[in-house]
Amino acid sequence: MTDDKEWQDRVKGLLKAELAKRNTNYVQLAEMLKDKYGVVETPQNLSNKIARGKFSAVFMIQVLEAAGCHSIKISSD
């Protein structure tokens, strides 16, 4: 990967795939983040953040753990 856009697309896809595997929508995710970590985000804000693919590592880990994902495969190698 050579530019930020490709990395942003990759992390965006990773989060969306993990949420889809768990049949978790943004309304549910907002509730899980609030209940588990006290993180207050609207479903629309979550959708926008993830769609941009620009977010902190902290946010990414919070989303993955809130959704029940405890391990991810980073590459297909």
mmJSON file of the N, C-alpha and C atoms, coordinates in Angstrom:
{"data_MODEL":{"atom_site":{
"group_PDB":["ATOM","ATOM","ATOM","ATOM","ATOM","ATOM","ATOM","ATOM","ATOM","ATOM","ATOM","ATOM","ATOM","ATOM","ATOM","ATOM","ATOM","ATOM","ATOM","ATOM","ATOM","ATOM","ATOM","ATOM","ATOM","ATOM","ATOM","ATOM","ATOM","ATOM","ATOM","ATOM","ATOM","ATOM","ATOM","ATOM","ATOM","ATOM","ATOM","ATOM","ATOM","ATOM","ATOM","ATOM","ATOM","ATOM","ATOM","ATOM","ATOM","ATOM","ATOM","ATOM","ATOM","ATOM","ATOM","ATOM","ATOM","ATOM","ATOM","ATOM","ATOM","ATOM","ATOM","ATOM","ATOM","ATOM","ATOM","ATOM","ATOM","ATOM","ATOM","ATOM","ATOM","ATOM","ATOM","ATOM","ATOM","ATOM","ATOM","ATOM","ATOM","ATOM","ATOM","ATOM","ATOM","ATOM","ATOM","ATOM","ATOM","ATOM","ATOM","ATOM","ATOM","ATOM","ATOM","ATOM","ATOM","ATOM","ATOM","ATOM","ATOM","ATOM","ATOM","ATOM","ATOM","ATOM","ATOM","ATOM","ATOM","ATOM","ATOM","ATOM","ATOM","ATOM","ATOM","ATOM","ATOM","ATOM","ATOM","ATOM","ATOM","ATOM","ATOM","ATOM","ATOM","ATOM","ATOM","ATOM","ATOM","ATOM","ATOM","ATOM","ATOM","ATOM","ATOM","ATOM","ATOM","ATOM","ATOM","ATOM","ATOM","ATOM","ATOM","ATOM","ATOM","ATOM","ATOM","ATOM","ATOM","ATOM","ATOM","ATOM","ATOM","ATOM","ATOM","ATOM","ATOM","ATOM","ATOM","ATOM","ATOM","ATOM","ATOM","ATOM","ATOM","ATOM","ATOM","ATOM","ATOM","ATOM","ATOM","ATOM","ATOM","ATOM","ATOM","ATOM","ATOM","ATOM","ATOM","ATOM","ATOM","ATOM","ATOM","ATOM","ATOM","ATOM","ATOM","ATOM","ATOM","ATOM","ATOM","ATOM","ATOM","ATOM","ATOM","ATOM","ATOM","ATOM","ATOM","ATOM","ATOM","ATOM","ATOM","ATOM","ATOM","ATOM","ATOM","ATOM","ATOM","ATOM","ATOM","ATOM","ATOM","ATOM","ATOM","ATOM","ATOM","ATOM","ATOM","ATOM","ATOM","ATOM","ATOM","ATOM","ATOM","ATOM","ATOM","ATOM","ATOM","ATOM","ATOM"],
"id":[1,2,3,4,5,6,7,8,9,10,11,12,13,14,15,16,17,18,19,20,21,22,23,24,25,26,27,28,29,30,31,32,33,34,35,36,37,38,39,40,41,42,43,44,45,46,47,48,49,50,51,52,53,54,55,56,57,58,59,60,61,62,63,64,65,66,67,68,69,70,71,72,73,74,75,76,77,78,79,80,81,82,83,84,85,86,87,88,89,90,91,92,93,94,95,96,97,98,99,100,101,102,103,104,105,106,107,108,109,110,111,112,113,114,115,116,117,118,119,120,121,122,123,124,125,126,127,128,129,130,131,132,133,134,135,136,137,138,139,140,141,142,143,144,145,146,147,148,149,150,151,152,153,154,155,156,157,158,159,160,161,162,163,164,165,166,167,168,169,170,171,172,173,174,175,176,177,178,179,180,181,182,183,184,185,186,187,188,189,190,191,192,193,194,195,196,197,198,199,200,201,202,203,204,205,206,207,208,209,210,211,212,213,214,215,216,217,218,219,220,221,222,223,224,225,226,227,228,229,230,231],
"type_symbol":["N","C","C","N","C","C","N","C","C","N","C","C","N","C","C","N","C","C","N","C","C","N","C","C","N","C","C","N","C","C","N","C","C","N","C","C","N","C","C","N","C","C","N","C","C","N","C","C","N","C","C","N","C","C","N","C","C","N","C","C","N","C","C","N","C","C","N","C","C","N","C","C","N","C","C","N","C","C","N","C","C","N","C","C","N","C","C","N","C","C","N","C","C","N","C","C","N","C","C","N","C","C","N","C","C","N","C","C","N","C","C","N","C","C","N","C","C","N","C","C","N","C","C","N","C","C","N","C","C","N","C","C","N","C","C","N","C","C","N","C","C","N","C","C","N","C","C","N","C","C","N","C","C","N","C","C","N","C","C","N","C","C","N","C","C","N","C","C","N","C","C","N","C","C","N","C","C","N","C","C","N","C","C","N","C","C","N","C","C","N","C","C","N","C","C","N","C","C","N","C","C","N","C","C","N","C","C","N","C","C","N","C","C","N","C","C","N","C","C","N","C","C","N","C","C","N","C","C","N","C","C"],
"label_atom_id":["N","CA","C","N","CA","C","N","CA","C","N","CA","C","N","CA","C","N","CA","C","N","CA","C","N","CA","C","N","CA","C","N","CA","C","N","CA","C","N","CA","C","N","CA","C","N","CA","C","N","CA","C","N","CA","C","N","CA","C","N","CA","C","N","CA","C","N","CA","C","N","CA","C","N","CA","C","N","CA","C","N","CA","C","N","CA","C","N","CA","C","N","CA","C","N","CA","C","N","CA","C","N","CA","C","N","CA","C","N","CA","C","N","CA","C","N","CA","C","N","CA","C","N","CA","C","N","CA","C","N","CA","C","N","CA","C","N","CA","C","N","CA","C","N","CA","C","N","CA","C","N","CA","C","N","CA","C","N","CA","C","N","CA","C","N","CA","C","N","CA","C","N","CA","C","N","CA","C","N","CA","C","N","CA","C","N","CA","C","N","CA","C","N","CA","C","N","CA","C","N","CA","C","N","CA","C","N","CA","C","N","CA","C","N","CA","C","N","CA","C","N","CA","C","N","CA","C","N","CA","C","N","CA","C","N","CA","C","N","CA","C","N","CA","C","N","CA","C","N","CA","C","N","CA","C","N","CA","C","N","CA","C","N","CA","C","N","CA","C"],
"label_alt_id":[null,null,null,null,null,null,null,null,null,null,null,null,null,null,null,null,null,null,null,null,null,null,null,null,null,null,null,null,null,null,null,null,null,null,null,null,null,null,null,null,null,null,null,null,null,null,null,null,null,null,null,null,null,null,null,null,null,null,null,null,null,null,null,null,null,null,null,null,null,null,null,null,null,null,null,null,null,null,null,null,null,null,null,null,null,null,null,null,null,null,null,null,null,null,null,null,null,null,null,null,null,null,null,null,null,null,null,null,null,null,null,null,null,null,null,null,null,null,null,null,null,null,null,null,null,null,null,null,null,null,null,null,null,null,null,null,null,null,null,null,null,null,null,null,null,null,null,null,null,null,null,null,null,null,null,null,null,null,null,null,null,null,null,null,null,null,null,null,null,null,null,null,null,null,null,null,null,null,null,null,null,null,null,null,null,null,null,null,null,null,null,null,null,null,null,null,null,null,null,null,null,null,null,null,null,null,null,null,null,null,null,null,null,null,null,null,null,null,null,null,null,null,null,null,null,null,null,null,null,null,null],
"label_comp_id":["MET","MET","MET","THR","THR","THR","ASP","ASP","ASP","ASP","ASP","ASP","LYS","LYS","LYS","GLU","GLU","GLU","TRP","TRP","TRP","GLN","GLN","GLN","ASP","ASP","ASP","ARG","ARG","ARG","VAL","VAL","VAL","LYS","LYS","LYS","GLY","GLY","GLY","LEU","LEU","LEU","LEU","LEU","LEU","LYS","LYS","LYS","ALA","ALA","ALA","GLU","GLU","GLU","LEU","LEU","LEU","ALA","ALA","ALA","LYS","LYS","LYS","ARG","ARG","ARG","ASN","ASN","ASN","THR","THR","THR","ASN","ASN","ASN","TYR","TYR","TYR","VAL","VAL","VAL","GLN","GLN","GLN","LEU","LEU","LEU","ALA","ALA","ALA","GLU","GLU","GLU","MET","MET","MET","LEU","LEU","LEU","LYS","LYS","LYS","ASP","ASP","ASP","LYS","LYS","LYS","TYR","TYR","TYR","GLY","GLY","GLY","VAL","VAL","VAL","VAL","VAL","VAL","GLU","GLU","GLU","THR","THR","THR","PRO","PRO","PRO","GLN","GLN","GLN","ASN","ASN","ASN","LEU","LEU","LEU","SER","SER","SER","ASN","ASN","ASN","LYS","LYS","LYS","ILE","ILE","ILE","ALA","ALA","ALA","ARG","ARG","ARG","GLY","GLY","GLY","LYS","LYS","LYS","PHE","PHE","PHE","SER","SER","SER","ALA","ALA","ALA","VAL","VAL","VAL","PHE","PHE","PHE","MET","MET","MET","ILE","ILE","ILE","GLN","GLN","GLN","VAL","VAL","VAL","LEU","LEU","LEU","GLU","GLU","GLU","ALA","ALA","ALA","ALA","ALA","ALA","GLY","GLY","GLY","CYS","CYS","CYS","HIS","HIS","HIS","SER","SER","SER","ILE","ILE","ILE","LYS","LYS","LYS","ILE","ILE","ILE","SER","SER","SER","SER","SER","SER","ASP","ASP","ASP"],
"label_asym_id":["A","A","A","A","A","A","A","A","A","A","A","A","A","A","A","A","A","A","A","A","A","A","A","A","A","A","A","A","A","A","A","A","A","A","A","A","A","A","A","A","A","A","A","A","A","A","A","A","A","A","A","A","A","A","A","A","A","A","A","A","A","A","A","A","A","A","A","A","A","A","A","A","A","A","A","A","A","A","A","A","A","A","A","A","A","A","A","A","A","A","A","A","A","A","A","A","A","A","A","A","A","A","A","A","A","A","A","A","A","A","A","A","A","A","A","A","A","A","A","A","A","A","A","A","A","A","A","A","A","A","A","A","A","A","A","A","A","A","A","A","A","A","A","A","A","A","A","A","A","A","A","A","A","A","A","A","A","A","A","A","A","A","A","A","A","A","A","A","A","A","A","A","A","A","A","A","A","A","A","A","A","A","A","A","A","A","A","A","A","A","A","A","A","A","A","A","A","A","A","A","A","A","A","A","A","A","A","A","A","A","A","A","A","A","A","A","A","A","A","A","A","A","A","A","A","A","A","A","A","A","A"],
"label_entity_id":["1","1","1","1","1","1","1","1","1","1","1","1","1","1","1","1","1","1","1","1","1","1","1","1","1","1","1","1","1","1","1","1","1","1","1","1","1","1","1","1","1","1","1","1","1","1","1","1","1","1","1","1","1","1","1","1","1","1","1","1","1","1","1","1","1","1","1","1","1","1","1","1","1","1","1","1","1","1","1","1","1","1","1","1","1","1","1","1","1","1","1","1","1","1","1","1","1","1","1","1","1","1","1","1","1","1","1","1","1","1","1","1","1","1","1","1","1","1","1","1","1","1","1","1","1","1","1","1","1","1","1","1","1","1","1","1","1","1","1","1","1","1","1","1","1","1","1","1","1","1","1","1","1","1","1","1","1","1","1","1","1","1","1","1","1","1","1","1","1","1","1","1","1","1","1","1","1","1","1","1","1","1","1","1","1","1","1","1","1","1","1","1","1","1","1","1","1","1","1","1","1","1","1","1","1","1","1","1","1","1","1","1","1","1","1","1","1","1","1","1","1","1","1","1","1","1","1","1","1","1","1"],
"label_seq_id":[1,1,1,2,2,2,3,3,3,4,4,4,5,5,5,6,6,6,7,7,7,8,8,8,9,9,9,10,10,10,11,11,11,12,12,12,13,13,13,14,14,14,15,15,15,16,16,16,17,17,17,18,18,18,19,19,19,20,20,20,21,21,21,22,22,22,23,23,23,24,24,24,25,25,25,26,26,26,27,27,27,28,28,28,29,29,29,30,30,30,31,31,31,32,32,32,33,33,33,34,34,34,35,35,35,36,36,36,37,37,37,38,38,38,39,39,39,40,40,40,41,41,41,42,42,42,43,43,43,44,44,44,45,45,45,46,46,46,47,47,47,48,48,48,49,49,49,50,50,50,51,51,51,52,52,52,53,53,53,54,54,54,55,55,55,56,56,56,57,57,57,58,58,58,59,59,59,60,60,60,61,61,61,62,62,62,63,63,63,64,64,64,65,65,65,66,66,66,67,67,67,68,68,68,69,69,69,70,70,70,71,71,71,72,72,72,73,73,73,74,74,74,75,75,75,76,76,76,77,77,77],
"pdbx_PDB_ins_code":[null,null,null,null,null,null,null,null,null,null,null,null,null,null,null,null,null,null,null,null,null,null,null,null,null,null,null,null,null,null,null,null,null,null,null,null,null,null,null,null,null,null,null,null,null,null,null,null,null,null,null,null,null,null,null,null,null,null,null,null,null,null,null,null,null,null,null,null,null,null,null,null,null,null,null,null,null,null,null,null,null,null,null,null,null,null,null,null,null,null,null,null,null,null,null,null,null,null,null,null,null,null,null,null,null,null,null,null,null,null,null,null,null,null,null,null,null,null,null,null,null,null,null,null,null,null,null,null,null,null,null,null,null,null,null,null,null,null,null,null,null,null,null,null,null,null,null,null,null,null,null,null,null,null,null,null,null,null,null,null,null,null,null,null,null,null,null,null,null,null,null,null,null,null,null,null,null,null,null,null,null,null,null,null,null,null,null,null,null,null,null,null,null,null,null,null,null,null,null,null,null,null,null,null,null,null,null,null,null,null,null,null,null,null,null,null,null,null,null,null,null,null,null,null,null,null,null,null,null,null,null],
"Cartn_x":[0.846,0.0,0.885,0.473,1.344,0.808,-0.476,-0.975,-2.003,-2.288,-3.211,-4.595,-5.061,-6.404,-6.536,-5.519,-5.566,-5.627,-4.867,-4.907,-6.264,-6.809,-8.118,-9.191,-9.13,-10.086,-9.938,-8.713,-8.47,-9.043,-8.775,-9.302,-10.81,-11.335,-12.785,-13.425,-12.868,-13.378,-13.282,-12.18,-11.988,-13.075,-13.305,-14.342,-15.726,-16.04,-17.353,-17.556,-16.515,-16.62,-16.844,-16.129,-16.283,-17.668,-18.185,-19.545,-20.573,-20.378,-21.308,-21.304,-20.143,-20.053,-20.904,-21.031,-21.761,-23.17,-23.593,-24.914,-25.156,-24.142,-24.221,-24.37,-25.41,-25.602,-25.096,-25.136,-24.582,-25.403,-26.69,-27.526,-27.088,-26.93,-26.486,-25.078,-24.205,-22.828,-22.771,-23.567,-23.603,-23.998,-24.977,-25.402,-24.306,-23.657,-22.587,-21.421,-21.038,-19.936,-20.29,-21.528,-21.969,-22.013,-22.615,-22.767,-21.432,-20.543,-19.287,-18.187,-18.129,-16.988,-17.361,-18.645,-19.063,-18.798,-18.554,-18.292,-19.628,-19.884,-21.155,-20.926,-21.487,-21.426,-22.817,-23.269,-24.537,-24.296,-25.332,-25.181,-24.687,-25.18,-24.745,-23.27,-22.814,-21.412,-20.527,-20.961,-20.205,-20.125,-21.241,-21.273,-20.303,-20.318,-19.441,-17.969,-17.633,-16.242,-15.714,-16.496,-16.057,-15.993,-16.948,-16.946,-15.722,-15.259,-14.064,-12.804,-12.82,-11.634,-10.535,-10.865,-9.897,-10.377,-9.721,-10.067,-8.864,-8.892,-7.755,-7.733,-6.576,-6.438,-7.309,-7.44,-8.287,-9.723,-10.234,-11.596,-11.748,-10.786,-10.857,-10.94,-10.101,-10.112,-11.415,-11.899,-13.179,-14.303,-14.357,-15.407,-15.292,-14.084,-13.9,-14.27,-13.804,-14.123,-15.597,-16.186,-17.616,-18.458,-18.041,-18.777,-18.494,-17.541,-17.24,-16.142,-15.374,-14.26,-12.995,-12.405,-11.208,-9.946,-10.105,-8.939,-9.345,-8.38,-8.629,-7.445,-7.724,-6.675,-6.368,-5.136,-4.751,-4.507,-3.87,-3.593,-3.935,-3.977,-4.321,-3.083,-1.906,-0.665,-0.566],
"Cartn_y":[-1.179,0.0,1.234,2.173,3.32,4.634,4.741,6.029,5.838,6.956,6.917,6.426,6.774,6.368,4.851,4.159,2.696,2.135,2.73,2.28,2.588,3.76,4.122,3.166,2.81,1.848,0.485,0.125,-1.179,-1.242,-0.228,-0.268,-0.084,0.713,0.872,-0.48,-1.165,-2.475,-3.491,-3.434,-4.36,-4.164,-2.913,-2.666,-3.046,-2.666,-2.998,-4.505,-5.231,-6.689,-7.324,-6.852,-7.42,-7.116,-5.927,-5.604,-6.457,-6.644,-7.453,-8.91,-9.452,-10.841,-11.046,-9.985,-10.073,-9.49,-9.18,-8.585,-7.376,-6.539,-5.366,-4.109,-3.341,-2.08,-0.925,0.282,1.429,1.825,1.58,1.857,0.94,-0.344,-1.297,-0.973,-0.627,-0.301,0.904,1.924,3.113,2.73,1.861,1.397,0.59,-0.293,-1.117,-0.251,0.728,1.611,2.402,2.862,3.621,2.73,1.551,0.646,0.098,-0.272,-0.92,0.064,1.215,2.113,3.554,3.856,5.222,6.157,5.579,6.368,6.726,8.018,8.478,8.928,8.175,8.467,8.2,9.05,8.778,7.745,7.012,6.066,6.764,7.974,8.712,9.077,9.49,9.838,8.602,7.464,6.219,5.883,5.997,5.721,6.632,7.911,8.875,8.584,8.329,8.048,6.825,5.762,4.516,4.68,5.385,5.598,6.378,7.315,8.083,7.225,6.26,5.438,6.16,7.292,8.083,8.129,7.36,7.333,6.823,7.023,6.629,5.115,4.635,3.216,2.9,3.849,3.663,3.41,4.238,4.065,2.696,2.304,1.017,-0.148,-0.12,-1.196,-1.171,0.001,0.093,-0.512,-0.197,-0.73,-2.248,-2.739,-4.187,-4.927,-4.432,-5.103,-4.983,-3.827,-3.645,-4.608,-4.85,-5.755,-7.224,-7.479,-8.865,-9.498,-8.691,-9.202,-9.149,-10.309,-10.372,-10.714,-11.016,-11.214,-10.915,-10.433,-10.141,-10.641,-10.963,-11.344,-10.105,-9.663,-8.425,-8.626,-9.718,-9.952,-11.386,-11.615,-12.947,-13.814,-13.284,-14.041,-15.166],
"Cartn_z":[0.0,0.0,0.0,-0.793,-0.98,-0.439,-0.238,0.257,1.367,2.044,3.177,2.786,1.608,1.162,1.171,0.717,0.702,2.121,3.037,4.431,5.06,4.758,5.29,4.793,3.519,2.966,3.638,3.926,4.559,5.974,6.801,8.171,8.193,7.284,7.17,6.837,5.872,5.482,6.602,7.338,8.455,9.52,9.914,10.924,10.422,9.196,8.648,8.566,8.172,8.063,9.434,10.433,11.783,12.34,12.073,12.522,11.781,10.493,9.692,10.146,10.469,10.949,12.193,12.978,14.239,14.129,12.895,12.655,13.559,13.667,14.528,13.674,13.939,13.216,14.081,13.529,14.235,15.462,15.451,16.631,17.777,17.466,18.479,18.958,18.019,18.381,19.305,19.027,19.889,21.313,21.444,22.771,23.465,22.723,23.306,23.777,22.972,23.364,24.622,24.693,25.867,27.106,26.971,28.109,28.615,27.703,28.099,28.482,27.797,27.971,28.284,28.335,28.589,27.416,26.24,25.032,24.397,24.284,23.726,22.28,21.37,19.931,19.357,18.464,17.797,16.699,16.333,15.215,13.943,13.676,12.485,12.564,13.742,13.917,13.718,14.247,14.047,12.569,11.888,10.454,9.701,10.027,9.357,9.638,10.901,11.268,10.529,10.562,9.938,8.424,7.836,6.387,5.922,6.746,6.394,6.485,7.409,7.61,8.36,8.953,9.729,11.174,12.023,13.431,14.2,15.492,16.323,16.539,16.922,17.28,18.488,19.39,20.576,20.139,19.229,18.723,18.069,17.26,16.564,17.557,18.584,19.587,20.385,20.736,21.456,20.631,19.354,18.479,18.389,18.145,18.011,19.291,20.426,21.693,22.052,21.832,22.127,21.303,20.074,19.18,19.481,20.373,20.74,19.913,19.226,18.427,19.277,19.486,20.328,19.55,18.279,17.427,15.98,15.217,13.805,12.991,11.756,10.83,9.99,10.063,9.402,7.908,7.535,6.112,5.728,4.443,3.95,3.762,4.096,3.935,4.926],
"occupancy":[1.0,1.0,1.0,1.0,1.0,1.0,1.0,1.0,1.0,1.0,1.0,1.0,1.0,1.0,1.0,1.0,1.0,1.0,1.0,1.0,1.0,1.0,1.0,1.0,1.0,1.0,1.0,1.0,1.0,1.0,1.0,1.0,1.0,1.0,1.0,1.0,1.0,1.0,1.0,1.0,1.0,1.0,1.0,1.0,1.0,1.0,1.0,1.0,1.0,1.0,1.0,1.0,1.0,1.0,1.0,1.0,1.0,1.0,1.0,1.0,1.0,1.0,1.0,1.0,1.0,1.0,1.0,1.0,1.0,1.0,1.0,1.0,1.0,1.0,1.0,1.0,1.0,1.0,1.0,1.0,1.0,1.0,1.0,1.0,1.0,1.0,1.0,1.0,1.0,1.0,1.0,1.0,1.0,1.0,1.0,1.0,1.0,1.0,1.0,1.0,1.0,1.0,1.0,1.0,1.0,1.0,1.0,1.0,1.0,1.0,1.0,1.0,1.0,1.0,1.0,1.0,1.0,1.0,1.0,1.0,1.0,1.0,1.0,1.0,1.0,1.0,1.0,1.0,1.0,1.0,1.0,1.0,1.0,1.0,1.0,1.0,1.0,1.0,1.0,1.0,1.0,1.0,1.0,1.0,1.0,1.0,1.0,1.0,1.0,1.0,1.0,1.0,1.0,1.0,1.0,1.0,1.0,1.0,1.0,1.0,1.0,1.0,1.0,1.0,1.0,1.0,1.0,1.0,1.0,1.0,1.0,1.0,1.0,1.0,1.0,1.0,1.0,1.0,1.0,1.0,1.0,1.0,1.0,1.0,1.0,1.0,1.0,1.0,1.0,1.0,1.0,1.0,1.0,1.0,1.0,1.0,1.0,1.0,1.0,1.0,1.0,1.0,1.0,1.0,1.0,1.0,1.0,1.0,1.0,1.0,1.0,1.0,1.0,1.0,1.0,1.0,1.0,1.0,1.0,1.0,1.0,1.0,1.0,1.0,1.0,1.0,1.0,1.0,1.0,1.0,1.0],
"B_iso_or_equiv":[0.0,0.0,0.0,0.0,0.0,0.0,0.0,0.0,0.0,0.0,0.0,0.0,0.0,0.0,0.0,0.0,0.0,0.0,0.0,0.0,0.0,0.0,0.0,0.0,0.0,0.0,0.0,0.0,0.0,0.0,0.0,0.0,0.0,0.0,0.0,0.0,0.0,0.0,0.0,0.0,0.0,0.0,0.0,0.0,0.0,0.0,0.0,0.0,0.0,0.0,0.0,0.0,0.0,0.0,0.0,0.0,0.0,0.0,0.0,0.0,0.0,0.0,0.0,0.0,0.0,0.0,0.0,0.0,0.0,0.0,0.0,0.0,0.0,0.0,0.0,0.0,0.0,0.0,0.0,0.0,0.0,0.0,0.0,0.0,0.0,0.0,0.0,0.0,0.0,0.0,0.0,0.0,0.0,0.0,0.0,0.0,0.0,0.0,0.0,0.0,0.0,0.0,0.0,0.0,0.0,0.0,0.0,0.0,0.0,0.0,0.0,0.0,0.0,0.0,0.0,0.0,0.0,0.0,0.0,0.0,0.0,0.0,0.0,0.0,0.0,0.0,0.0,0.0,0.0,0.0,0.0,0.0,0.0,0.0,0.0,0.0,0.0,0.0,0.0,0.0,0.0,0.0,0.0,0.0,0.0,0.0,0.0,0.0,0.0,0.0,0.0,0.0,0.0,0.0,0.0,0.0,0.0,0.0,0.0,0.0,0.0,0.0,0.0,0.0,0.0,0.0,0.0,0.0,0.0,0.0,0.0,0.0,0.0,0.0,0.0,0.0,0.0,0.0,0.0,0.0,0.0,0.0,0.0,0.0,0.0,0.0,0.0,0.0,0.0,0.0,0.0,0.0,0.0,0.0,0.0,0.0,0.0,0.0,0.0,0.0,0.0,0.0,0.0,0.0,0.0,0.0,0.0,0.0,0.0,0.0,0.0,0.0,0.0,0.0,0.0,0.0,0.0,0.0,0.0,0.0,0.0,0.0,0.0,0.0,0.0,0.0,0.0,0.0,0.0,0.0,0.0],
"pdbx_formal_charge":[null,null,null,null,null,null,null,null,null,null,null,null,null,null,null,null,null,null,null,null,null,null,null,null,null,null,null,null,null,null,null,null,null,null,null,null,null,null,null,null,null,null,null,null,null,null,null,null,null,null,null,null,null,null,null,null,null,null,null,null,null,null,null,null,null,null,null,null,null,null,null,null,null,null,null,null,null,null,null,null,null,null,null,null,null,null,null,null,null,null,null,null,null,null,null,null,null,null,null,null,null,null,null,null,null,null,null,null,null,null,null,null,null,null,null,null,null,null,null,null,null,null,null,null,null,null,null,null,null,null,null,null,null,null,null,null,null,null,null,null,null,null,null,null,null,null,null,null,null,null,null,null,null,null,null,null,null,null,null,null,null,null,null,null,null,null,null,null,null,null,null,null,null,null,null,null,null,null,null,null,null,null,null,null,null,null,null,null,null,null,null,null,null,null,null,null,null,null,null,null,null,null,null,null,null,null,null,null,null,null,null,null,null,null,null,null,null,null,null,null,null,null,null,null,null,null,null,null,null,null,null],
"auth_seq_id":[1,1,1,2,2,2,3,3,3,4,4,4,5,5,5,6,6,6,7,7,7,8,8,8,9,9,9,10,10,10,11,11,11,12,12,12,13,13,13,14,14,14,15,15,15,16,16,16,17,17,17,18,18,18,19,19,19,20,20,20,21,21,21,22,22,22,23,23,23,24,24,24,25,25,25,26,26,26,27,27,27,28,28,28,29,29,29,30,30,30,31,31,31,32,32,32,33,33,33,34,34,34,35,35,35,36,36,36,37,37,37,38,38,38,39,39,39,40,40,40,41,41,41,42,42,42,43,43,43,44,44,44,45,45,45,46,46,46,47,47,47,48,48,48,49,49,49,50,50,50,51,51,51,52,52,52,53,53,53,54,54,54,55,55,55,56,56,56,57,57,57,58,58,58,59,59,59,60,60,60,61,61,61,62,62,62,63,63,63,64,64,64,65,65,65,66,66,66,67,67,67,68,68,68,69,69,69,70,70,70,71,71,71,72,72,72,73,73,73,74,74,74,75,75,75,76,76,76,77,77,77],
"auth_comp_id":["MET","MET","MET","THR","THR","THR","ASP","ASP","ASP","ASP","ASP","ASP","LYS","LYS","LYS","GLU","GLU","GLU","TRP","TRP","TRP","GLN","GLN","GLN","ASP","ASP","ASP","ARG","ARG","ARG","VAL","VAL","VAL","LYS","LYS","LYS","GLY","GLY","GLY","LEU","LEU","LEU","LEU","LEU","LEU","LYS","LYS","LYS","ALA","ALA","ALA","GLU","GLU","GLU","LEU","LEU","LEU","ALA","ALA","ALA","LYS","LYS","LYS","ARG","ARG","ARG","ASN","ASN","ASN","THR","THR","THR","ASN","ASN","ASN","TYR","TYR","TYR","VAL","VAL","VAL","GLN","GLN","GLN","LEU","LEU","LEU","ALA","ALA","ALA","GLU","GLU","GLU","MET","MET","MET","LEU","LEU","LEU","LYS","LYS","LYS","ASP","ASP","ASP","LYS","LYS","LYS","TYR","TYR","TYR","GLY","GLY","GLY","VAL","VAL","VAL","VAL","VAL","VAL","GLU","GLU","GLU","THR","THR","THR","PRO","PRO","PRO","GLN","GLN","GLN","ASN","ASN","ASN","LEU","LEU","LEU","SER","SER","SER","ASN","ASN","ASN","LYS","LYS","LYS","ILE","ILE","ILE","ALA","ALA","ALA","ARG","ARG","ARG","GLY","GLY","GLY","LYS","LYS","LYS","PHE","PHE","PHE","SER","SER","SER","ALA","ALA","ALA","VAL","VAL","VAL","PHE","PHE","PHE","MET","MET","MET","ILE","ILE","ILE","GLN","GLN","GLN","VAL","VAL","VAL","LEU","LEU","LEU","GLU","GLU","GLU","ALA","ALA","ALA","ALA","ALA","ALA","GLY","GLY","GLY","CYS","CYS","CYS","HIS","HIS","HIS","SER","SER","SER","ILE","ILE","ILE","LYS","LYS","LYS","ILE","ILE","ILE","SER","SER","SER","SER","SER","SER","ASP","ASP","ASP"],
"auth_asym_id":["A","A","A","A","A","A","A","A","A","A","A","A","A","A","A","A","A","A","A","A","A","A","A","A","A","A","A","A","A","A","A","A","A","A","A","A","A","A","A","A","A","A","A","A","A","A","A","A","A","A","A","A","A","A","A","A","A","A","A","A","A","A","A","A","A","A","A","A","A","A","A","A","A","A","A","A","A","A","A","A","A","A","A","A","A","A","A","A","A","A","A","A","A","A","A","A","A","A","A","A","A","A","A","A","A","A","A","A","A","A","A","A","A","A","A","A","A","A","A","A","A","A","A","A","A","A","A","A","A","A","A","A","A","A","A","A","A","A","A","A","A","A","A","A","A","A","A","A","A","A","A","A","A","A","A","A","A","A","A","A","A","A","A","A","A","A","A","A","A","A","A","A","A","A","A","A","A","A","A","A","A","A","A","A","A","A","A","A","A","A","A","A","A","A","A","A","A","A","A","A","A","A","A","A","A","A","A","A","A","A","A","A","A","A","A","A","A","A","A","A","A","A","A","A","A","A","A","A","A","A","A"],
"auth_atom_id":["N","CA","C","N","CA","C","N","CA","C","N","CA","C","N","CA","C","N","CA","C","N","CA","C","N","CA","C","N","CA","C","N","CA","C","N","CA","C","N","CA","C","N","CA","C","N","CA","C","N","CA","C","N","CA","C","N","CA","C","N","CA","C","N","CA","C","N","CA","C","N","CA","C","N","CA","C","N","CA","C","N","CA","C","N","CA","C","N","CA","C","N","CA","C","N","CA","C","N","CA","C","N","CA","C","N","CA","C","N","CA","C","N","CA","C","N","CA","C","N","CA","C","N","CA","C","N","CA","C","N","CA","C","N","CA","C","N","CA","C","N","CA","C","N","CA","C","N","CA","C","N","CA","C","N","CA","C","N","CA","C","N","CA","C","N","CA","C","N","CA","C","N","CA","C","N","CA","C","N","CA","C","N","CA","C","N","CA","C","N","CA","C","N","CA","C","N","CA","C","N","CA","C","N","CA","C","N","CA","C","N","CA","C","N","CA","C","N","CA","C","N","CA","C","N","CA","C","N","CA","C","N","CA","C","N","CA","C","N","CA","C","N","CA","C","N","CA","C","N","CA","C","N","CA","C","N","CA","C","N","CA","C","N","CA","C","N","CA","C"],
"pdbx_PDB_model_num":[1,1,1,1,1,1,1,1,1,1,1,1,1,1,1,1,1,1,1,1,1,1,1,1,1,1,1,1,1,1,1,1,1,1,1,1,1,1,1,1,1,1,1,1,1,1,1,1,1,1,1,1,1,1,1,1,1,1,1,1,1,1,1,1,1,1,1,1,1,1,1,1,1,1,1,1,1,1,1,1,1,1,1,1,1,1,1,1,1,1,1,1,1,1,1,1,1,1,1,1,1,1,1,1,1,1,1,1,1,1,1,1,1,1,1,1,1,1,1,1,1,1,1,1,1,1,1,1,1,1,1,1,1,1,1,1,1,1,1,1,1,1,1,1,1,1,1,1,1,1,1,1,1,1,1,1,1,1,1,1,1,1,1,1,1,1,1,1,1,1,1,1,1,1,1,1,1,1,1,1,1,1,1,1,1,1,1,1,1,1,1,1,1,1,1,1,1,1,1,1,1,1,1,1,1,1,1,1,1,1,1,1,1,1,1,1,1,1,1,1,1,1,1,1,1,1,1,1,1,1,1]
}}}
